Amino acid sequence: EYRMPQANPEAIRAPAVITTAAAPVVKAEPIRSDAYRRAVAGLPCVICGIAGHSQAAHGSDGKGMGLKACDMTLFPACADRPGIRGCHSQLDQGALYPKHARRLLEPTWAADTRRKIFMMGLWPKTLPTWQEGGRDAI
């Protein structure tokens, strides 16, 4: 004979009430600048050095589901061309560096790109000078 299992009423607890609310995390609004993206795309590829085929590539830090990375994380990476896979697509697909190496390289490439754009006089007038906690201030 089958009997339905019985729950012990003392074993059932109501969920605990959360008494403190966590403060919401405020995300900084990412910087967007068409002029800066164009200036970055005008530089040679940071990976292979080829000129004339670069795209403004965002670093992967700060990107995620529905999140766009700030334009200050940009660096030049060459695009695909007939018969040649560019560094940009290879980097995005993990074909050039393991993820941990890429996470170390991209901020360095972005900081170097910001310095080059500034030193070449290509920093957009509408874009404030980038300050990164005083570390790689231009």
Rosetta blueprint (number, residue, H / E / L):
1 E L
2 Y L
3 R L
4 M L
5 P L
6 Q L
7 A L
8 N L
9 P H
10 E H
11 A H
12 I L
13 R L
14 A L
15 P L
16 A L
17 V L
18 I L
19 T L
20 T L
21 A L
22 A L
23 A L
24 P L
25 V L
26 V L
27 K L
28 A L
29 E L
30 P L
31 I L
32 R L
33 S L
34 D H
35 A H
36 Y H
37 R H
38 R H
39 A H
40 V H
41 A H
42 G L
43 L L
44 P L
45 C L
46 V L
47 I L
48 C L
49 G L
50 I L
51 A L
52 G L
53 H L
54 S E
55 Q E
56 A E
57 A E
58 H E
59 G L
60 S L
61 D L
62 G L
63 K L
64 G E
65 M L
66 G L
67 L E
68 K L
69 A L
70 C L
71 D H
72 M H
73 T H
74 L E
75 F E
76 P E
77 A E
78 C E
79 A L
80 D L
81 R E
82 P L
83 G L
84 I E
85 R L
86 G L
87 C H
88 H H
89 S H
90 Q H
91 L H
92 D H
93 Q L
94 G L
95 A L
96 L L
97 Y L
98 P L
99 K H
100 H H
101 A H
102 R H
103 R H
104 L H
105 L H
106 E H
107 P H
108 T H
109 W H
110 A H
111 A H
112 D H
113 T H
114 R H
115 R H
116 K H
117 I H
118 F H
119 M H
120 M L
121 G L
122 L L
123 W L
124 P L
125 K L
126 T L
127 L L
128 P L
129 T L
130 W L
131 Q L
132 E L
133 G L
134 G L
135 R L
136 D L
137 A L
138 I L
